[in-house]
Amino acid sequence: MRMESLRDLTKDELLQKQEEIRLELFNLKMRKGVRELDNPLKLRTLRRALAQIETVLQEDRLDIRNIVDQVGSLLDRANDKKQSQDSK
């Protein structure tokens, strides 16, 4: 799953998806223990998806996205001001 699409989800949707992935990961680990795993790479993809979701949730907790948006808007304003001065 792409990070951009994860960032578009609400907190409740992220928590629900996190729980689904954890349950699926648990089930795959149990099947791996009895050697009934068809696709061992599925474990890696699930771990990565879980890490991505946890990263987005942490960004929300730390309010990182709002800070990045604010800095980006400040940089945009500075660039616009510089371009208007250069055109004079």
N, C-alpha and C positions, 0 to 999 in steps of 0.2 A: 504494500500500500504506500502511496506517495505521501510525503510529509505535508504537502499543500492540502491534500484532501483531508488529512487528519486534522489539520488546523481549522478547517471549515466546520468540523463537527462540534456539537455542544459538549459541555462537560459530562452530562448524563449519558450521551451517546458514546463518548470515549470510555467512560467507566463500564458501560455495558459491554462494549467491544473488548475491553481489557479482561473482563470476567470470562467471556466466551473463549478468548484465546488461552487464558490460564487453564480452563477446564479441558480444552482440546489438547493442550500441551501435556497436562497431567495424564490424560487417557493414552496419548502416544507413548509417553514414558513407561506406562504400565505395560503396554503391548510390546514395547522394545524389550522389557524384562523377560517376557516369555517368547521372544523372537518371532513375533507375528507382524513385524513392521514392513510394509510394502515399500515405502519411500522414506528412507532415513533423512533425506534432505528436508523433509517437511518440518522436522524438529528445529533445524536452523532457521528456516523462514518464520516459524512461529515465534522463536526467541527474539528474532530481529523485529518482528511486528510489535511484540510486547514492549521491547525497548523503545521503539518509536512512539508508541502511545504514552509510555511513562515519561518520555522526554517532553511531549506536548503538554501533558498534565503538569509537569514541573515548570514549564515555561509559563503556564497560566498561574500557578501558585506564586511565582516570583514576579509576575506581571511584566515579563520580558518583552512580549510582543508590543505592548503599549509604549514601552521605552524606545524600542527600535522604530516604531512608527513615528514617534515624536522627533527622534534624531533625524530620521529620513525627511520629515517635513521641514526641519530646520535647514538641512543640507540643500533641499530643493529651493527654499527661499534664498539661501546664500548664492546658489548657482544662478538663479534668476536675476538677483541683484548684480552679480558680477557681469552677466551677459548684457544687462541694460547699460552698465557703465562702459563696457567694452564697445558697444555700438555707438556711443556718443562721440 
